[in-house]
Amino acid sequence: YKRQAIYRLEEIFGEAKTTTLTSELGVKPATVTKMISKLAERNLIKWEPYRGARLSEKGRAIAEKIVRRHRIAEYFLVKTLGMDFVKAHRYAHMMEHLPEEFFEKLYEFLGRPHTCPHGNPIPGVKPSKDILDSKPLTRYPLGSIVKVVRVLCTAGGEVIADIYRLGIDIGKKVRIVGFNDRGIAIEIDNGEKTLVEYRYAIAIYGIPIN
């Protein structure tokens, strides 16, 4: 769970800072510091004081196995059982401890999907060109029209829950119409306008279509 948290935060921020890990895991800063020290001692992470933690090659291999299970489970819960995205994200955490054999058989049964329902690549599968070319809304200039291809997730699902409540979803087109101190103003393809806070905008990845 700790390695998976670092993996997800690396996806969003490029590294996992102590403050964001504290929020992600719901523990005290002193607990996170102790956890980071233990992971570093086991050569599972690389830690730079005042910057943050990154998974080592060994740590990433372990984390990717867990993330792979999670995203296969999410795909099954949403695409086969019709569960909503946020519940599926939470229930998938409960399924991560099932045997590897179960997930590999489930993966074959599902037709070997490339991404989870949120558009995030399943580890072990080559990402599509759209995924490789995608970048967060924060990196697009005013007037850009962007097709959303993935929504990065945190462990608890709070980020994706808030993003979907804004009316943003995989495949939707958004036009960037303004910036302010709080976030990015966008117009969704149905004409609805909304403000996406920067903490959410960095988790929404898309490709330009204009």
C-alpha positions in Angstrom: 0.0 0.0 0.0 2.8 2.4 0.9 4.7 1.6 -2.4 1.5 1.9 -4.4 0.9 5.4 -2.8 4.3 6.5 -3.9 3.7 5.1 -7.4 0.5 7.0 -7.8 2.0 10.3 -6.5 4.9 9.9 -8.8 2.4 9.6 -11.7 0.8 12.9 -10.8 3.7 15.0 -9.3 6.8 13.2 -10.5 7.8 12.4 -6.9 6.1 11.8 -3.6 6.7 14.5 -1.0 6.3 13.9 2.7 3.4 16.3 2.9 1.5 14.6 0.0 2.2 11.2 1.4 0.9 12.3 4.8 -2.4 13.3 3.1 -2.5 10.3 0.9 -2.0 7.7 3.6 -3.9 9.6 6.3 -1.1 9.4 8.9 1.1 11.8 10.8 4.3 13.3 9.2 6.5 11.4 11.8 4.9 8.1 10.6 5.6 8.9 7.0 9.2 9.8 7.8 9.7 6.5 9.6 8.1 4.7 6.7 10.3 6.4 4.2 13.4 5.5 6.2 12.5 1.8 6.3 11.7 1.7 2.5 15.0 3.4 1.8 16.9 0.9 4.0 15.4 -1.9 1.9 16.4 -0.1 -1.3 12.8 0.2 -2.4 12.9 4.0 -2.8 15.4 6.8 -3.4 14.9 9.6 -0.9 16.1 13.2 -1.3 15.5 15.5 1.7 13.4 18.5 1.0 12.4 17.0 -2.4 10.7 13.7 -2.0 10.8 10.0 -2.7 10.9 8.0 -5.9 10.7 4.3 -6.3 13.9 2.4 -7.0 13.9 -0.2 -9.8 13.2 -2.9 -7.2 10.4 -0.9 -5.5 8.7 0.0 -8.8 8.6 -3.6 -9.9 6.8 -4.5 -6.7 4.4 -1.5 -6.9 3.6 -2.2 -10.6 2.4 -5.7 -9.6 -0.1 -4.2 -7.2 -1.2 -1.4 -9.5 -1.7 -4.0 -12.3 -4.0 -6.0 -10.0 -5.9 -2.8 -9.0 -6.5 -1.6 -12.6 -7.6 -5.1 -13.8 -10.0 -5.3 -10.9 -11.4 -1.8 -11.7 -11.9 -2.7 -15.4 -13.8 -5.8 -14.3 -16.0 -3.9 -11.8 -16.9 -1.2 -14.2 -17.1 -2.9 -17.6 -18.5 -6.3 -16.5 -20.5 -5.5 -13.4 -21.5 -2.0 -14.3 -20.3 -0.4 -11.0 -19.7 3.3 -10.9 -16.1 4.5 -11.2 -15.6 5.7 -7.7 -17.0 2.6 -6.0 -15.0 0.4 -8.3 -11.8 2.3 -7.4 -12.4 1.6 -3.7 -13.5 -2.0 -4.1 -10.5 -2.7 -6.3 -8.3 -1.9 -3.3 -10.0 -4.7 -1.4 -9.3 -7.2 -4.3 -5.6 -6.5 -4.6 -4.6 -9.2 -2.1 -6.2 -12.0 -4.2 -3.7 -14.4 -5.8 -1.7 -13.5 -8.9 -3.3 -16.4 -10.8 -6.8 -15.0 -10.3 -5.8 -11.7 -11.9 -4.0 -13.2 -14.8 -7.1 -15.4 -15.6 -9.4 -12.4 -15.1 -7.2 -10.4 -17.4 -7.5 -13.0 -20.2 -11.3 -13.2 -19.6 -11.6 -9.5 -20.0 -9.9 -9.5 -23.4 -6.5 -8.2 -22.2 -7.5 -4.5 -21.8 -4.8 -1.8 -22.1 -6.1 0.6 -19.5 -8.3 0.9 -16.4 -11.7 2.7 -16.8 -9.9 6.0 -15.9 -7.6 5.6 -18.9 -4.5 4.8 -16.9 -2.3 2.1 -18.5 -2.2 -1.3 -17.0 1.5 -2.1 -16.1 2.9 -4.8 -18.4 1.0 -3.5 -21.4 2.5 -1.0 -23.9 0.7 2.3 -23.6 -1.1 3.7 -26.6 0.2 6.7 -28.6 -2.6 8.9 -27.1 -1.5 7.9 -23.5 2.2 8.6 -24.3 1.4 11.9 -26.0 -1.0 13.1 -23.3 -0.2 15.8 -20.8 -2.0 17.5 -17.9 -4.4 20.4 -18.5 -1.9 22.7 -16.7 0.5 22.4 -19.6 -2.0 23.6 -22.3 -2.3 27.3 -23.3 -5.4 29.4 -23.4 -7.8 28.4 -26.2 -6.6 24.8 -26.5 -9.2 22.1 -27.2 -8.2 19.0 -25.4 -9.6 15.4 -25.5 -9.4 13.8 -22.0 -7.7 10.4 -22.2 -6.9 9.6 -18.6 -7.6 10.7 -15.1 -4.8 9.9 -12.6 -6.0 8.5 -9.3 -5.0 8.7 -5.6 -5.5 5.8 -3.2 -8.8 6.9 -1.7 -10.5 7.9 -4.9 -11.2 11.5 -3.7 -9.5 13.1 -6.7 -11.4 11.1 -9.3 -14.7 11.6 -7.4 -14.3 15.4 -7.5 -13.2 15.4 -11.1 -16.2 13.4 -12.3 -18.5 15.6 -10.3 -17.3 18.5 -12.5 -18.7 16.7 -15.6 -15.3 15.7 -16.9 -14.9 12.1 -18.2 -12.7 10.0 -20.5 -13.3 11.0 -24.2 -14.8 14.4 -23.4 -13.5 17.5 -25.1 -12.7 20.6 -23.1 -11.7 24.1 -24.2 -9.4 26.1 -21.9 -11.0 29.5 -21.6 -9.2 31.1 -18.7 -6.7 31.0 -15.8 -6.9 32.4 -12.3 -5.2 31.9 -8.9 -7.5 29.0 -8.1 -7.4 27.0 -11.3 -8.3 26.6 -15.0 -11.6 27.7 -16.5 -12.8 25.2 -19.1 -15.8 24.7 -21.3 -16.9 21.1 -21.7 -18.1 19.8 -25.0 -21.8 20.2 -23.9 -21.3 23.9 -23.5 -21.1 23.8 -19.7 -18.4 26.0 -18.1 -16.6 25.1 -14.9 -13.4 25.9 -12.9 -10.9 23.1 -12.4 -8.7 23.7 -9.4 -5.0 23.2 -10.1 -4.8 20.2 -7.7 -7.3 18.5 -10.1 -6.0 19.9 -13.4 -2.6 18.2 -12.9 -4.4 14.8 -12.7 -6.5 15.3 -15.9 -4.5 14.3 -19.0 -5.5 14.9 -22.6 -4.3 15.3 -26.2 -4.7 18.4 -28.3 -7.3 18.2 -31.1 -6.9 21.7 -32.6 
